Structures are given as structure tokens and as C-alpha cells.
């Protein structure tokens, strides 16, 4: 049986695609490869933004930089690109970088650039969720691993 494809924020694999040009390797993500086929992506890069790039935060439906530049359009393009990848590879699960204006799930920075978190999702997480993709942040890695195992068991029984 083939491994389940899971969309993953490329920065969590250590790829240097974050706004500051760094990766953000999360311990345990590499081990996830034993359970599934990871499909890495960076929505900001898919949307045409450079790396490094100015930090940005959600302000309602918009994404803006600290200087007030509206970058909603490239973030939206990136979200659509991530969704296309999910559809292409058949991803029903995603592991995304928490707090990000693209990938954040459950909580994101509030748009004041004061490092204050608020309830909400990044544009990519929102887009994927609206299309039925289950989204997990890196702090929920154990839960994602269990979900992958459940789905594998369901497929083998079905």
C-alpha cells in the first residue's frame, strides 16, 4: 500500500524559505516520513514572494507587512498554489507552520506586530480547511501521526 501524501510547510523540514531566510526544522517531522509521503511547499514562495521578505501578519482578511504594504494578493496566490499541490497529490492532511500568516492554524499574530496571538488561521490554512483538508500545526504532530495511522487502517479494511 502506498504511503499517504501529506502537505507540509517546507520550513518545518529545514528548508530556508521563512521570511527571515531561515528554516525552522521541527523535531519529529523527519520521522513522519516513515508514516507518509511528505509534499513540501512554501505558500509565500508559491505566491511569488522573495526569501528573505519583510515579516507580515493577518489584519482581518488582509495580510500586511510592518510598513503597511498590502501583500494579500501574493499570499492568496500562494494559498491557491498550495491547494493545487494538495489536489495534484491527493493530500487530505497537512502539517503547517503555526502562527504564520499563511500556514498558521488556530492562532496567528494579530496584525499589530507586537507578537500578540489571536484566534484565526493563515490564508493557506483557511483555504485548505475550506476544501476539506485536515490541517495540523507542528505542536499537534503526534495527533497527525495518529490520524495517518487511522486512515491507513481504514484503507486496509475498506
VOGU-3710 file (C-alpha; in Angstrom, 3 decimals, decimal comma):
1> xxxxxxxxxx> 0,000/0,000/0,000  1,319/3,425/-0,921  2,094/5,936/1,787  -0,455/8,682/2,320  0,636/12,051/0,856  0,747/14,853/3,434  1,290/18,500/2,516  3,937/20,065/4,786  5,336/23,561/5,294  8,811/23,320/3,751
11> xxxxxxxxxx> 10,358/25,388/6,553  9,477/22,616/9,040  11,841/20,365/7,081  14,631/22,922/7,495  14,377/24,404/4,006  15,406/28,088/4,151  12,140/29,622/2,965  10,870/31,551/6,009  10,521/35,330/5,855  13,956/35,669/7,507
21> xxxxxxxxxx> 15,600/33,268/5,060  15,869/30,505/7,653  14,340/27,080/8,036  12,506/26,069/11,201  13,211/22,349/11,468  10,761/20,795/13,879  11,971/17,702/15,692  9,952/14,685/14,701  8,874/15,873/11,263  11,593/13,813/9,593
31> xxxxxxxxxx> 10,340/10,719/11,418  6,923/11,369/9,906  8,382/10,211/6,578  8,132/6,623/7,858  4,372/7,059/8,080  3,601/9,113/4,968  4,910/10,790/1,816  5,692/14,418/2,645  4,873/17,003/-0,035  6,854/20,146/0,929
41> xxxxxxxxxx> 5,653/23,583/-0,097  6,078/27,238/0,872  2,953/29,274/0,068  4,815/32,587/0,154  7,271/31,350/-2,472  4,432/29,793/-4,489  2,810/33,237/-4,436  5,937/34,850/-5,888  7,373/36,466/-2,757  11,160/36,521/-2,294
51> xxxxxxxxxx> 13,151/34,921/0,505  14,013/36,700/2,680  10,996/39,021/2,741  9,509/41,517/5,200  7,528/39,891/8,012  3,771/40,051/7,526  0,697/39,456/9,679  -3,031/38,972/9,182  -5,198/42,052/9,636  -8,718/40,762/9,147
61> xxxxxxxxxx> -8,959/39,432/5,592  -5,727/41,154/4,555  -2,047/40,334/5,021  0,237/43,344/5,530  3,877/43,999/6,314  5,025/46,044/9,282  5,369/49,089/6,999  1,759/48,689/5,869  2,356/47,163/2,443  -0,616/45,002/1,485
71> xxxxxxxxxx> 0,672/41,576/0,407  -2,703/39,834/0,406  -2,550/39,093/-3,330  0,690/37,060/-3,324  -0,379/35,297/-0,118  -3,665/34,406/-1,815  -1,841/33,125/-4,908  0,338/31,004/-2,637  -2,719/29,586/-0,871  -4,212/28,621/-4,236
81> xxxxxxxxxx> -0,885/27,072/-5,257  -0,791/25,016/-2,065  -4,340/23,847/-2,725  -3,374/22,852/-6,286  -0,489/20,774/-4,885  -2,820/19,132/-2,366  -5,233/18,260/-5,176  -2,466/17,064/-7,509  -1,002/14,690/-4,918  -4,299/13,767/-3,259
91> xxxxxxxxxx> -3,373/15,243/0,127  -6,209/15,117/2,662  -3,896/16,047/5,553  -1,464/18,937/6,040  1,224/19,814/8,591  1,644/23,579/8,653  3,828/26,117/10,490  1,929/27,592/13,391  1,410/31,358/13,805  2,262/32,114/10,155
101> xxxxxxxxxx> 0,036/34,490/8,134  -0,044/31,721/5,505  0,157/28,453/7,373  -0,958/29,330/10,896  -3,787/27,149/12,155  -5,819/28,029/15,206  -3,759/31,053/16,211  -1,931/33,730/14,230  -0,273/37,030/15,072  -2,904/39,755/15,421
111> xxxxxxxxxx> -1,578/42,279/12,889  -0,107/44,736/15,425  3,443/43,368/15,098  3,600/43,121/18,891  3,942/39,291/18,864  0,373/39,052/20,195  -1,505/35,938/19,126  -5,200/35,790/18,331  -7,559/33,059/17,206  -7,546/32,530/13,476
121> xxxxxxxxxx> -5,861/30,862/10,535  -3,393/31,869/7,874  -4,652/32,203/4,300  -3,284/28,837/3,190  -4,635/27,000/6,233  -8,016/28,671/5,688  -8,064/27,711/2,003  -7,136/24,088/2,696  -9,662/23,765/5,522  -12,437/25,143/3,294
131> xxxxxxxxxx> -11,663/22,370/0,799  -11,804/19,611/3,405  -8,090/19,146/4,063  -7,396/18,387/7,733  -4,778/20,861/8,971  -2,393/20,287/11,882  0,191/22,649/13,361  3,593/21,304/14,370  2,607/21,166/18,062  -0,037/18,594/17,027
141> xxxxxxxxxx> 2,451/16,290/15,284  1,570/13,313/17,491  -2,126/13,801/16,700  -1,350/13,963/12,965  0,682/10,751/13,184  -2,256/9,008/14,858  -4,620/10,339/12,170  -2,342/8,978/9,429  -2,355/5,564/11,123  -6,160/5,651/11,456
151> xxxxxxxx> -6,561/6,477/7,770  -4,129/3,701/6,807  -6,125/1,202/8,871  -9,398/2,415/7,291  -7,938/1,983/3,793  -6,677/-1,529/4,528  -10,055/-2,577/5,965  -12,096/-0,902/3,222
//
